[in-house]
């Protein structure tokens, strides 16, 4: 008994303490300042059922001018559930769309609160169905629908509301009847027979919310066969699609609707057709008729639908490929998209389409190769299977090309590729080599095979081997000697490939770099560009390279100049002799050259003042590539770039410059508070957030920003509001 008495006393004490807390919160909610009211409403929402005594105060707080007080008060009433039924009249009033900000959110909170109050609110919600305000009528119908069968008493009034002069209200009432379920079936069936199309359309919505086939859905399907109203047809198709009728029942309704004059009807027909997978394959013959027709709009719709049907539209692949051959431009691209969406089922047809095509015309730029690349990994099994069947044909070559581009690390693919390494035709040997490297998880293990291929009798295979080595990058350094041997190859294309491959190795071999530099004398445009690009790939260059690279800058070839600047950047201050050429190139008419020169200047010029001036000037360049190079280089300078603060902040006004500029400013750490204040009203919320974050870190030294930060407390984005509040708190 003593223990029971102790527990009773303890519980009573806890209840009294909780009641005292609620009383205090009610007082703050009624008489407190803005912050106190908001926190009181929030606390009452978190307390839940024990806050029942606060219902009258919470109902009054729904009129609070502070939107957060309203939101938390509505949430508190929702959390109280049936215990908040006294607030029902006040909540119903708030279903009217007033002048509040975030009107949709306001309505959502009110609907949620009324829904959670439940059946106790039903009589008053039924009365609200006759309110003069359209938003109150529709809101009450929505809440009753949310309650489902528990709102069955509202069925007669909801049925009457189907004829509301506001069509959307009739459809909301229809949705409510559907959610209430079997109790509303007689009224829904009666509405389907109405002479008024808006009532029939609302009845169709009701059937969609019933979520299962039955007499109403069967009656609706029969109605749609002869229905003339586009609104009823569109709602009916959407409803039957939701209910889940079989393909046999839906296709006779969907196929004619695809040709309807009304766009919403066509849209619902397309959605319905796509939801029938795999039954949607039954529509393929119908769509193929459109594909061969003269109407371009129907052809476009057919191609789109066949693609969206996906693998189930495999039967359409031959005709899609045949029509693609006669199409051009965007129409041709749409056929390719459809084949890609059909996926692996389209692979055999794609391979067959190149049966008579010469191997020389099969490359990465052919539409078949692009389709296979876009189909991706799901194409690999079909490509590997094709290699086991085909030996010396366009389909086999395309299969190898596809595996090379997809790069699937597949043992099955590798086994299928291996026989082609010994193929009698060099084109197959070369493509097989590239495909094998792309399909191998550890391509460095292929080094012996690649080095052997570099001695192949055919230049195609040798070039393919070098391209493969180039793709391996630094992991292929073991093949350096073999590549160097090919620098003297009589075939110019092989020589070019060897030069490019060497540049990919990331070598620091000064002697090898010197040999490449020596090749610049008398080199043609292609070889000169390849050598300069290759030198840019070395991790370190000999100082002797400076003179040769500066000499290359006299060549009027933009790509070569840009590559030369990239190589000079590797040399750093040693490349000072190139400074005049670098500075001249800042005014070049080619943006890539200007950007490359600027990047090199930042690494070569020892005069920080001159460099800072050049970078600031480039911030106004017409090319984003150049501006972004300048912005990034200023970020690299860190605090030394603070004199460029105003110019950097000006870039925040340009949308494409904002992200890179904020990254740079974080590293430069500009200290001018006025600059951060100037962007607090930027139209990009992330810029406003950035400014608030910096001002918070500055703390009391940024007090002059207080007026502008207070404006941000009303920002449209909550994360900006939160950061502005933190910044203001840091001033205390």
N, C-alpha and C positions, 0 to 999 in steps of 0.2 A: 504493500500500500504506500509505504514511504517513497519507493521508487516511482510508482505511478503518479503520486502527487508532485514529485520533483519534475517529472517530464511534463505534466500539465502546466505547472508554473512556468517552465522554460518556454513551452510553446506559446502560452499566452503572452509572455514577455516579447517573444520574437514577433508575434502578430501585432502587438501594440507598437513596437519599434517600426515595423513596416508601415503601419497606418500613419504613424507620425511623419515618416519620410514622405508618404504620398500627400499628406496635408501640406507639407512644406513645399512640395513640387507644385501642387495646385496653386498655392499662394504666388509662387514665382511665375507660373503660367498666366495668372490673371493680372498681377500688378508689377511684374519684373520688367527690366529693360530688355532690349532686343536679344542680347546674348543670353540673358537669364531665361527668357521665354523659350528660346530655341533649345537650350540645354534641358529645361524642365520637360518639354514635350518629348525630347529624345529619351530622357530617363524613364518617363512614363511608358513609352513604347517598349523599352527593354524590360520593364517590370512585368508587363503582361497582365494576366487575370487579376492579380492582387491590386491593380490600379482602378478597379470598378468605380470607386468613389469619384474619380476624376472625369467621368463621362460628361457631365454638364459643362465643365470647364473646357474639356477637349472639343466639344461640339461648338462652343463659342469661339474657340481658337481657330476654327476653320475659316473665320473672317479676318485673321491676322494679316497685316500688310506684309510681314516678313514671310517670304515663300517657304523658307526652311521650317518655320514654326507650323505652317499649314501642313507641309509634308509629314513631319514627325507626329503631328496630332492625328492626321488621317491614319498613319501607320499604327499609332497607339490604339485607335478605335478598332482597326482591323485585327490587331493582336488580342483584343478583348473578346472578339467574336460575339456570340449571342448576348453576352453581358452588356454590350454596347447598344442594345436595341432602342434605348431611349433617344439615341442620336440619329435614328433613322430619318426623321423629317428634315433635320439640318443637312444630312448627307445627300438626301434626294434633291434638295435645293441646289447643291453644288454640282449636280449633274449638268446643269445649264452651263454652256460654254461662256464664261465671262471674259473679262479683260486681263486676267492673270497671264504672266509669262508661263511658259511651259504648259500650255493648256492641255495638251495630250497627256502629260504626266499627271496633272491635277485630276483629270477625268479617270485615269487608270487607278490612282490611289482611292478615289471615292468608290468606283465600281468594286474594287477589291474589298474595301471595308464593308460595303453593303452585302456582298456575296458571303463574307465570313459571318456576318450577323445571322444569315440564314433564314429559315422559315418564319421567324418572328417578324421579319420585315415584309413578308409577302403581301399582306393586306394593303399596306401603304404603297408598296410598289405597284400593285394592281390599280390603285387610285391614280398613281402617277402616269399610267398609260394614257390617261385622258387629259394630261396637262397641256396647256396652250403652247408650251415651249417644245419645239421639235427635239432639242438635245436631251431634255428630260424624258420625253417619251421613248426615244431610242435608248437612252441610258438605262431606264427602268426595264425595258425589254431585254437588254443585254444581261443585266444582273439576274433576271428571272431565268434566262437561259442557262447562265452559269450554275444556278441551283439545281438544274436537271429535274428529275421526277418530283423532287420536294416542292416544286412550284406548280404542280398540276392544277391547283385552283385557278391559276391565271389563264388557262387554255382558252376559255370563251373570249376574254378581253384581248388576248394576243391574236386570236383568229380575226376579231373585228379590226385589229390594227393592220392586218395585211392590206387593207384598202386605203391606208394612210396616203394623203396627197403627196407626202415626201416618199419617193420610191425606196430610198435607202432605209427608211424606218420600217416599211413593209418587209423588206428583206431581213432586217435585224429581228423583227418579230417572227419571221419564218424560221430563222436559225434557232430562236428560242424554242419554238414548237418542236423542232427536230430534236433538240437536246432533251426536252421533257420526255420524249419517247412515246411508247404505245398509247398513253392517255390522250395524246393529241392526234393519233392517226385518223380518226373519223373527220376531224376538221381539215386536216391536210388533204385528204381524199376529196372532200367537198370543194376545197379551194382549187384543186387541179381541174375541176369541171367548170370553173367560173368563166364567164364571158369576158371578164376584165383581164387583159394580159399581164398587168402588174401583179394581180393576185396569183395568177398561174406562175409567174416568175418567182414570187415569194414562196409559193408552195414547193417549187423545185429546190430552192435553197434549204427548206425544211428537210426534204428527203436526203439531201447531201449530208446533213448533220445526224441522220439516223444511223449511219455507219454500218449498215448491214442490209442485204437484199431482203425484200419482202413484198407484200401487196402494194405499198405506195411506190416502190421503185419500179415494179412491173407495170403499174398503171402509167407512170411517167414515161417509161420507154415506149409504150403504145402511143401515148399522146404526141411524142416528138416526131413520129413518122409523118404526121400531117400538120404539125405546128408551123405557123407562118411567122410568128413574132421572133425576131432575132434575139431579144432579151430572154425570152423563155427558153429558146434553144440553147443559148450560151449557158444559162444557169442550169438547165437540165443536163447538158453534157458534163458539166463540172460535177454536178451532184451524182450522176450515175458512175462517173469515174471514181469518186470518193467511196461510193457504196461498194464498188468492186464487182460489177457484173462481168460475166465471162466474155472472152473475145468474140464468140459466136453471137452473143447478144448485142455487143457494142459496135462491131465493125459495120453492120448495115446502117447504123446511125452516124458513125464517124466519117466514113468515106464520102458520102454526099456533102457533109458539112465542111469538108476540106475545100470544096469549090464554092462555098457560100459567098455572097457579096459582102457580108458583114465581117469585119476583121476580128472582133471578139469571138464570133462563132468559129471562124477558122482557127483562132488561137486555142480555143478549148478543144477543138477536134484534134489538133496536133498534140496537145498535152495528153488527151485521152488515148490517142494512138500509141504514143511513146510509153504510156504506163502499162500497156498490155503485154510487154515483153514476157515470154517469147512469142505470144500470140500475134504480135504486131507483124510478124513475117507474112501473115495472110494479106497485108496491104501492099506488099512489094509488087505483085503483078499490076495492080492498079497504078502505082506510082511510076512504074516503068513505061506505061502508056503516056503519062505526062512527059517523061524524059524524051520521048521521041516526037512530041508535039511541037507545034509552031509557036506556042505561047511562052515567051521567055520567063514570065512570072511563075507560070506553073512548073516549068523546067527547074527554075531556081528552088521552088518549094519542094519539088520531088527530090532533088539532090540533097537538100538540107535534111529532109525527113529520112532518107535512106541512110545518111551518115549517122543521124541520131538514133536510128533503130539499132545500129551497130552490127555485131556479128550475125544477128538474125537476118540481116539483109545480104548475106553472102551471095545469093542467087543473082543479085544486081551487079556484081563486080564486072563481068564481061561487058555489059552494056555501058556501065560507067566509064570503063577504059576506052571503049569504042567512041563514045561521044566526047570524051576528053580530047581525043586526037583531033577533033574538029573545032574545039573551043579555043578561046584566047582570053588573055587578061584575067579579070576577076572571076569570070565564069569558069575558066580552066582551073584557077586556084580553088574554087568551091568543089569541083570534082575531086581534086587531090585531098581536100579536107575530108570529104565523105569516105574516100578509100582508107584514109588513116583511121577514121573513127570506126570503120568496119573491122579494122585491125588485122589480126593474124589470118582471118578468113580471106583477106584480100591478097595475101602474099603469093599464092600460086598464080593468080591472075596477073599480078605485077611482073613476075618472072617470065611468064609465057608471052607477055607483051613485047619482049625484046628478042624473041626467037630468031627473027630475021635481021636484027640490027647488027652492024659491024662493031667489033669490040672497040675500035678506035673512037666510036661515037658514044661509048658508055663511060660516063665519068660522074663525079660528084654533082655536077650541075644538071644532070638529067632528072626529069620529074619523077621517074621510077625510083632513082636512088634517094631523092629527097623524101619520097613517101615512106620508103623502108626505114630511113633514119628516124622519121617522126613516129612510125609505129613502134620502133624501139625494141625492147627486150622480148616482147611477146612474139616478135617476128623470128627470133633466133631458131627455135625448133624447126620451123618450116624451111628456113634457109639451110640449116644443116642437113635436113632430109633431102633437099633439092641437090645438094652437092654429091650425095650418094647415088643419085640417079643420073644427073647430067655430068658429062666429062669435058666436052669441048664445044660449048655453045654459049650464046649470049646469056641465057638464064643462069648458067653456072658462074659466069664472070660477074653478073649482077649480084648473085648470092654472096660471092666473096667480097665484093664492094660493100654490100650491106653489112656483113659481119665486121668489116674494117671500120665502117662509120659508127656502128652501134657499140662496138667495143665490149661486148659481154664477156665476162671472165668465166667462160663455160668450157668444161672438159669435152662435152659433146661437140661443140663447135670446133675445138682444136683438133679432135680426131677426124672430123670431116674435112678440115683444111689441109692436113699434113700430106695427103697424096698429091695435091696440086703443087707442092714445092718441087716435085720432080717432073712436072708436066712438060711435054715437048714444046709447047708454045710459051715463049718468054713472057707474054702479057699475063698469062695465068700464074707463072712462077712469081712474077713481081707482085701481083695483087695478093696472092696467097701469103707471101712474106709479110706484107703490110697487115693483112687480116690476122695472121698468127700473132704478131706483136700486140695488136689491139686486144686479142682474146686471151692473152696470157697474164696471169696474176702477177708474176715476177718476170717481166720481159728481160731483165738483165741476164737471166738464165739462158737466153737465146743468143748471147754474144758470139759463141763459136759459129752458130749457123749464119748469123748476119755477116760476120767477117768472111766466111766462106763465100757467101753470096756476092760480096764485093769483088770477087774474082770471076764472076760468071762471064761467059762469052758475050752475053747480050747486055747492052747498055741500059735497057729498061730495068733489068733485074738489079744491076749495080746501083742504079739511081734509087730504086725502091729500097735497097738495103741501106743506103746512106740517109734517105728520108726517115727510115725506121730508127736509125741510130740517133738522128737529130731529135726525134720524138722522145727518146730516153733521157736526153739532157745529160747532166753530170754523171749519171750512173753508167754512161757509155764511154767514159774516158779511156777505158782499156783498149778501145778501138782507135785511139788517136793516131798511132803509127800507120794503120791501114788507111785511114782517111788522108793522112799527109801524102801517102803514095799516090792517091788519086788526084792530088793537086796538079799533077802533070799529065792527067788523062787527055788523050787526043780529042775526046768528045767534049765539046764545050759545056753541054748540059750536065755531064758528070762532074766536070770541074766546078761548076756553079754549086751543085749539090754538096760536094765535098767541102767547099768554103762555108756554106751555110750550116752544114752539120758541125763543123769545128766550132763555129760561134755558139752553138747550143751547149757545148760541153762545160762552159764556165771555167775554162783553163786559165792558169796563171803563167804559162810557159812563154817567157819573153822571146826566146828564139823562134818559136812558132809564130808569135805575133809579128816578129820582124820579117819572117818569110812572107806573111800575108801583106804586110806594108809594101814589100818589094814588088808584089803583084800589081800594085796600083799604077806603076809606070806603063803607059800605053794601053791600059785596060779600057775596054768598051763600057758603055753605060751599065749594062746588066752586071758584069763582073765587078766593076768599081763599086756599085751599090752593095753587092753581096759581100765584098771584102770589108767595106766600112761597117755594115751591119754586124758582120762576124766579129770585128774588133770591139764593137760595143758589147759583145757577149763575154769578153774576157774579164775575169775577176781583177786582173791587174795588167797594165800595159807598160811597155818600156818608154822611157822619156823620149827616145828617138822617134816615137810615133807622132809626136806633136807636129813636127815640120810637115810630114806627109799629110796629116789630117787637115792642117791649115791650108795646104795646097789644094786639097780636094774642095775646099769651100769656094774656090774660084769657079767651080763647075756650076753652070746654071741649071741645076736639076734639084728640085725641092726635096724629093725623098732622100737623095744622097746627102744633101746638106743637113737635113734633120738627123740622119743616121750618124753623120760626122760629129755633130754637136753631142749626141748621146755618148759617143765614144770619148770625146774630149772631157765630158763630165767625169769619166772614170779616172782621169789623170789628176784632177783637182788643180791646185795652184801651180803645178808644174806646167800647165797649159796656158800660162800667161801670154805667150806670143799670139794666142788666138783671140785675145780680148778685143782688138779692133774689129775683127770679123764677127765676133759674138754681138757686139754693140750695134754694128750695122744691120745684123739680121733681125734685131728687135723691130725694125720697120719693114721687114719682108712682107710681100703681099700674100704669102702662104701662111695660114694660121699654125699648121703643124711645125713649120720652120721656126716661127716666132716662139712657140711654146718650148720647143727643144732647145733653142738658143737661151731662153730665159732660165731653164733648168740647169744648163751648163754654166751660165754666168754665176748662178748662186753657189756653185762649187769651185769656180776658177778665180773669180774676182776677190782679191784680198781686201779691197777698200769697201768697208761696210757702209759708208755713207753713200757712195756711188751705187752700190747694190740696192740699198734701201730706196733710193730715188728711182731706179729702174723698175723695181717691183711695184712701187706706188703708181708709177705711170702706167704700168701694164694692167692695173685694176680697172681701167676704163676701156680696155680693148674690146672690140666688137665680138671677138670670139670667146665663147665660154671656156674652151680648152685653154686659151692663154690666161684668162682671168683666174681660172682655178689653179693653174700652175703657179701664178704669182701669189695667190692666197695661201696655198700650201707652203710655199717657200718662206713667206712671212711667218707662218706658224712655226717653221723649223728654226727661225731666228729667235723665237721665244721673246723674252722681255726686251731684247734689242730692237724689236719691231714696234715698240709702243708708240713711237712718233707717227706711225701709220694708222693709229687707232681711228681717227675720224674717217679716213678713206675706207678702212675695213668695215666700219659700222654702216657706211653708205651702201655697201654691197648687200646688206640685210634687206634692202628695199627690192631686191631683184630675186624672184622666187627660185630660179635655178642656181643662184649663188649662195643661198642661205645656209644650207647644211655644211658645205665646206668652210664657209666663213665662221660659223659657230665653232667648228672644230679648231680652226686656227686661233680664234679669240680665247679659247680655253687654255691654249698654250702660251699665248702672248701675255695674258693677264693684264689687260688695259685697266688702269686705275681711275680713269676719269668717270666719276659717278654720273655726270651730266649725259655722257654718251649712253649709258644704260637706261637712264630716264627717257632719253629720246626714242627708244624703241619699245617702251612699255605699251604703246598703242599700235604696234606693228600688226598688220592684218594676218600674220601667221602666228597661231597660238604657241608653237614651239619656240619662237623667238621671244615672245612675252614671258614664257616659262624660263627661258635662259636668263633673261634680264633679272627676273625675280630671284632666281637662284644665286646669281652673283651678288645682288644687293643684300641678300640674306647673309652671305659669307662676309661681306664688308661690315655688316652690323651697324653700330652707332654712327660710324663715319658716313653712312649713307642716309642720314635722317632727312636730308632735303628731298629725298624721293617719296616721303610719306604721302603727300597729296595724290600723286599719280598711282602709288601702290593701292591706296584706298579705292580708287576707281576700279582697280583690277579685282576687288572683292565682289564686283558685280559682273565679272567676266563670264562669257558663255560657256567656258570650259572649266570643269571643276578642278582639274589639276593645276590650272593657272591660279584659280582662287585660293587653293590650299597653299601654294608656294608664296603668293602675295601675303597671306596671313602670317606665314612663318617669317617672312622678311620683316613685317611690321613688329612681330614679337621680338625679333632680334635687336630692335632699337631700344627695348625697355632696359 
